Amino acid sequence: MIPRFPFSILAISLLLVVASANLDEENSSSEFSYMGLKGPDHWGGLNKSFSPCATGKHQSPVNILTKQTHIDTTLGPLAKNYISAANATIINLGFVIGVHYEEEIGDLVIKGKKYTFKQMHWHTPAEHQIDGQIFHAELHAVHLADDGSAAVISILYNYGNPDPLVNKISKYLYELGGSSSHKGVKIPMGKLDTSHLRRKTNKFYRYMGSLTTPPCTEDVVWTVLARARSISKEQVEALRAPLASHSKTNARPLQPLNGRTVELYKVKNGHHRQH
């Protein structure tokens, strides 16, 4: 899925295309932002490697129209094979807060292809919409296959009770927000429990899209969970606090579907079926 390009470009979107290389905060949000002359409308012209942001026809995020979803008989239950906990590091890249696993955490299998779970990060507000509904936050769990192709699980959140996963990292978010130089700060967190991510999924949407930050690489397999979870306003503020001023709200605008289909998988009456 991901065309070959220099690692220096990968470093710009570290938490979005992490392979086996070590994280490097050299670039990050200095290359782009979410407002002004380096905002989403200008990403495609900031660097020639970012051109898909302007010219790509299969970009993300999108508004999922439920009445226009389609059946795919090859879809099956979401096969997440995660261990219970693994060592993780929380990182502030200025434009996103992310968690990078320092050891094997497990994988996601899609149509027989294995994608290894590498990292997760948050966008506030959410980037994807369902029938035009705007959610307050979105978690992206990024997985990479051996050939470099990517698959991302998206979890949407509305305001409500605190999210258990964000609760687990809350003290580290406070440390990131209190540091004198926010961007590039990394804090080892030790073993991070994955129970919140291992929940069984009864309904999800699937489509082919792109990274939602530069270089906006396409052919990313997106799985958007249909059921939103809850997050508190205080947790959203904690996720935003350490970010650069131009990236406190870090959601890319919606992109056109351009004829793409969105598939729906749903469990009904205890049996797996497509709707």
C-alpha positions in Angstrom: 0.0 0.0 0.0 2.7 2.5 0.9 4.9 3.6 -2.0 8.6 3.6 -1.3 9.9 7.0 -0.2 12.8 8.1 2.0 12.7 7.5 5.7 13.1 11.3 6.2 9.5 11.6 4.9 8.3 8.7 7.1 9.7 10.7 10.0 7.4 13.5 9.3 4.4 11.3 10.0 6.1 9.1 12.6 3.1 7.9 14.5 1.2 7.2 11.4 3.7 5.0 9.5 5.9 3.5 12.1 7.7 0.4 10.8 10.7 -1.2 12.5 12.7 2.0 12.5 13.2 3.9 15.7 11.0 7.0 16.3 12.6 10.3 15.4 11.0 13.6 16.2 13.3 15.6 13.9 10.4 16.8 11.7 6.8 16.3 12.9 4.6 19.4 13.2 7.2 21.8 11.9 6.4 20.5 8.4 2.6 21.0 8.6 -0.2 22.2 10.8 -4.0 22.4 11.1 -4.4 26.1 10.3 -2.9 28.9 8.3 -0.4 28.6 5.5 0.6 25.1 6.6 -2.9 23.9 7.1 -4.7 21.0 5.4 -5.6 23.1 2.3 -1.9 23.6 1.7 -0.4 20.3 2.6 0.0 19.1 -0.9 2.3 22.0 -1.8 4.5 22.0 1.3 6.7 19.1 0.1 6.6 17.2 -3.2 6.3 14.0 -1.2 3.0 15.4 0.2 1.4 15.7 -3.3 -1.1 12.9 -2.6 -2.7 15.2 -0.1 -3.8 17.4 -3.0 -4.0 15.0 -6.0 -5.0 11.7 -4.3 -8.4 10.3 -5.2 -8.7 7.8 -2.3 -8.1 10.1 0.6 -9.3 10.0 4.3 -11.2 10.8 6.4 -14.7 10.4 4.9 -18.3 10.7 5.8 -19.8 7.2 5.9 -23.3 7.2 4.6 -24.9 4.1 6.1 -27.6 3.8 3.5 -25.0 3.6 0.8 -22.9 0.9 2.3 -22.5 -2.4 0.5 -22.3 -6.1 1.2 -18.9 -7.8 0.9 -19.2 -11.6 1.4 -15.5 -11.8 2.1 -15.7 -9.7 5.2 -15.6 -11.6 8.5 -15.3 -10.9 12.2 -12.5 -8.4 13.1 -9.6 -10.7 14.0 -7.6 -8.8 16.6 -4.9 -11.0 18.2 -3.4 -8.8 20.9 -1.6 -9.9 24.0 -2.8 -8.6 27.4 -0.1 -6.0 27.9 3.2 -4.7 26.4 5.8 -2.1 27.1 4.8 1.3 25.6 6.1 4.8 25.2 3.9 7.9 25.0 5.2 10.6 22.6 4.3 14.1 21.8 5.0 15.1 18.2 3.4 18.5 18.4 0.5 17.6 16.0 -0.6 14.3 17.7 -0.2 12.4 21.0 0.6 8.8 20.4 1.5 5.5 22.1 4.3 3.4 20.5 4.7 -0.2 21.5 8.4 -1.1 22.2 7.8 -4.9 21.8 5.5 -7.3 20.0 1.8 -6.6 21.0 -0.1 -8.6 18.4 -1.7 -8.4 15.1 -4.8 -7.8 13.0 -5.7 -10.3 10.2 -7.7 -9.0 7.2 -8.6 -11.4 4.4 -5.7 -13.7 5.5 -3.1 -10.9 5.6 -1.4 -10.2 8.9 -0.8 -6.6 10.0 1.3 -6.0 13.2 0.0 -3.5 15.7 2.5 -0.7 16.0 1.0 2.3 17.6 -2.1 4.4 18.3 -2.9 8.1 18.5 -5.8 10.4 18.9 -7.5 13.2 16.9 -9.8 15.7 18.5 -12.4 16.2 17.2 -12.8 13.0 15.3 -11.9 12.9 11.6 -14.4 10.4 10.3 -18.2 11.0 10.4 -21.2 8.7 10.2 -24.2 10.2 8.4 -22.8 13.6 9.0 -22.4 13.2 12.8 -19.3 14.8 14.2 -17.7 12.9 17.1 -15.6 14.5 19.8 -12.5 12.2 19.5 -11.1 9.4 17.4 -8.4 6.8 18.2 -6.4 5.3 15.3 -4.8 2.0 16.0 -2.1 1.6 13.3 -1.0 -1.8 12.0 1.7 -2.6 9.4 2.2 -5.7 7.2 5.6 -7.0 6.3 5.3 -5.5 2.9 4.8 -2.0 4.4 1.1 -1.8 3.7 -1.1 -0.3 6.5 -4.4 -1.1 8.2 -6.0 1.3 10.7 -8.8 0.6 13.2 -10.7 3.8 14.0 -12.7 4.1 17.3 -15.0 7.1 17.6 -16.0 8.8 20.9 -18.8 11.0 22.1 -18.7 13.0 25.4 -19.7 11.0 28.4 -18.0 8.8 31.0 -14.2 8.8 31.0 -12.5 6.4 28.6 -10.6 3.6 30.4 -7.7 3.7 28.0 -7.1 7.4 28.3 -7.4 6.9 32.1 -4.4 4.5 31.9 -2.2 7.2 30.4 -3.6 10.3 32.1 -0.7 10.9 34.4 1.7 10.8 31.5 -0.4 13.2 29.5 -0.1 15.6 32.5 3.7 15.2 32.4 3.7 15.9 28.7 1.6 19.0 29.2 3.9 20.2 32.0 7.2 19.8 30.1 9.1 23.0 29.1 9.6 21.8 25.5 6.5 19.8 24.6 7.3 18.6 21.1 9.4 15.5 20.9 9.0 14.5 24.6 8.9 10.7 25.1 7.9 9.0 28.4 8.3 5.2 28.9 5.1 3.9 30.5 6.0 0.3 31.2 3.4 -2.4 30.5 0.2 -1.0 29.0 -2.9 -3.1 29.3 -4.8 -3.7 26.0 -8.1 -4.9 27.3 -9.9 -1.8 26.0 -8.7 -2.5 22.5 -9.5 -6.3 22.6 -13.2 -5.8 23.0 -15.3 -7.9 20.6 -16.6 -5.8 17.6 -20.1 -6.6 16.4 -20.3 -3.9 13.6 -17.8 -2.1 11.5 -17.3 -0.2 8.3 -14.4 -1.0 5.8 -13.1 1.1 3.0 -9.8 1.9 1.2 -8.3 5.3 2.1 -5.2 7.1 3.0 -3.2 8.4 6.0 -4.9 11.5 7.4 -1.7 13.5 7.8 1.1 14.1 5.3 2.3 12.4 3.2 -1.4 11.2 2.8 -0.3 7.9 1.4 -3.1 5.9 -0.1 -4.1 2.2 -0.1 -4.7 2.1 3.7 -7.3 -0.4 4.8 -9.6 1.5 7.2 -11.9 -0.3 9.7 -14.2 2.2 11.4 -16.1 0.8 14.4 -19.8 1.6 14.1 -20.4 1.9 17.8 -19.1 5.1 19.4 -17.5 4.9 22.9 -17.4 7.6 25.6 -14.7 10.1 26.6 -14.9 13.0 29.0 -14.3 16.6 28.1 -11.5 16.7 30.6 -9.8 13.8 28.8 -10.1 15.5 25.4 -8.5 18.6 26.9 -5.7 16.5 28.4 -5.0 15.0 24.9 -4.9 18.5 23.4 -2.9 20.3 26.1 0.6 19.2 25.1 0.1 19.9 21.4 1.4 22.8 19.4 -1.0 25.8 19.3 -1.8 25.3 15.6 -2.7 21.6 16.2 -4.9 21.7 19.3 -7.7 20.6 17.0 -6.1 18.1 14.8 -8.8 16.7 12.5 -8.3 16.8 8.7 -11.4 17.9 6.8 -13.6 15.3 5.1 -12.4 14.0 1.7 -14.7 13.0 -1.2 -15.4 9.3 -1.7 -14.8 9.6 -5.5 -16.8 6.4 -6.2 -15.4 4.3 -3.5 -17.6 1.8 -1.7 -17.9 1.4 2.0 -18.6 -2.1 3.3 -20.6 -2.9 6.5 -20.0 -6.0 8.6 -22.6 -6.7 11.3 -23.5 -9.4 13.8 -27.2 -10.1 14.2 -29.0 -12.6 16.4 -25.7 -14.2 17.5 -24.6 -14.9 13.9 -22.0 -13.2 11.7 -23.6 -11.7 8.6 -23.2 -8.8 6.2 -25.9 -6.2 6.0 
